Each structure stands twice: as structure tokens, then as C-alpha cells.
């Protein structure tokens, strides 16, 4: 292959209680990426969107990933990448992970699938490190694997794909900025044993509920006593949206990644649409522009789009 076109999905990291270890791919929004294999060793980044992201490879999330792959494999060839972002940077929906994972996935496809998924995650994490200062994989893993993933460890990389329940996701992205690096800095450096035990119970219950397709167990496990109480202060109307969504019939939910996006799980599409409408209404009332999405859990992750 000399050229490949990709649809790279948004992701919801943490799934409330699973900070840095749980993530889920959704269908909408998504980025579009085109990668071309070059005869020269150049890496060329082009953005066809309005976000003003740097195109210098060493300062671009996708560019850094491609540089690391090129260096590791001692390639004499380079890559040209065209990126059309629909996942807004700083949304909490895995924008940087989409660029990083898409670059690794696309390069591997052009090179004949010589890298395994764990290796793709290894290289994609360099992009996340550039974006947030931390080599985390909770967005990258579901982007590449699809569905819901558990990141057991990142050194060594140990990813456990989980079942993807037949649920719908309602998400809202209020147009306020929350940088991942900033949202990490406000987190507590230590927690009480009592909080840790409660959180472990929630994480174990959530994973068990996902694997057993036990929806009530999933719902009562979507609780966070460590991260959400701190990060939620950065998100206008978070508590109101969560409370009203649960009253409306949401299974559960919370902050998507580092925010400001909020997600809720629902059993039916109609319920997810009602929740999305509620989310938008809350932000309309305080004159904050917002975008809402209703999607099923995406079982496939990154998808190669055939040429027309």
C-alpha cells in the first residue's frame, strides 16, 4: 500500500472510576486521516481543519509518533499525513490519542502490518506524552482495539480487551477549555486507604459488570470518590447534568477523560437522545455553546476507509 485513509474514533477515558486504566471507543465524533508512504525520509504533516495545531513533526502528536516508528525501524522512507480533525483538542474525547493512534495504525498498514497492537500503543504513547506530559494509554488502547479496554500496565504494555455491552452513549462537549495537563495538576498526590478501598471496589464491580453484561452492576459501579470530585469543579453545571441524567434514566456516567465533556450510558437510543437534549438545554440556559453526540460503543476502533 502507498496510501491509506482512516476513520479514527473519539474515546471516553477513565469510565468514571478507572483513572488511566479504562477506556471506551465511540462512533461519533471521529477524525479523518490520510497517510502516504514517501520515497524520501521526510515526514510531512498537513492539517485541513481550523484548530491551528503545529505541523512541525517534532511538535505534532502524529509527527512524533511517525518519527519514533521511523527511527525504531531504521526506515529510509517517510510519511505524508493529512489530518481532518472533528474531535476538538481539549474536549476530553481523546483528540490527541486519535492523532497518535491513527498515525501509528496508518504507518503500520502502509508498512505491511509488521507491528502488533502492543507495539502500536507503545509508539502512540509518545504522542500522548507530547500532548499531556504523561505516557498514558487509556484513550489509545480503545482507539486501536475498539470496544472497552483495560490497561493493566503500560510498562510492559498489557492491554485486556473487555466485552462491549450493547449500550448507547450520550455525550456533551461544552465549549470551555480544560487542558489535560492542567486537570492533572490539580489532582491530589495522596489519598486515604478508605477512599482507595472504595475505588477498588467500584473498578472491580465495573469490570465484572461489563464482562457479565450486568447492567445494574455497571450502573452502581460508575462512581468515583477520588478524581471526579476534584475535576468536576472545572466543568460548569457538571453536578446538575449528572443528577438530571440519572433522574431521567441514565445508567450512569461522569467526566469523559479530563473533561470538559460529560458522558452518560443508556440502554436505549431514545433514552440517550433524551439525555443529550437535556445536556444541551442545561448549557443553553447559561449561554454556553455545546455539541452533543449519541453513539453506540464502537467495537472496531480505527477503520480503514476503502478508496471510492
Buried (B, 14 or more C-beta within 10 A) or exposed (E): EEEBBBBBBBBBBBBBBBBBBBBBBBBBBBBBBBBBBBEEEEBBBEBEBEEEBEBEBEEBBBBBBBBBBBEEEEBEBBBBBBBEBBBBBBBBBBBBBBBBBBBBBBBBBBBEEEBEBBBBBBBBBBBBBBBBEEBBBBBBBBBBBBBBBBBEEBEEBEBEBBBBBEBBBBBBBBEBEBBBEEBBEEEEEEBEEEBEEBBEBBBEBBBEBBEEEBBEBBBBBBBBBBBBEEBBEBBBBBEBBBEBBBEBBBBBBBBBBBBBBBBBBBBEEEBBBBBBBBBBEBBEEEEBEBBBBBBBBBBEBBBEEEEE
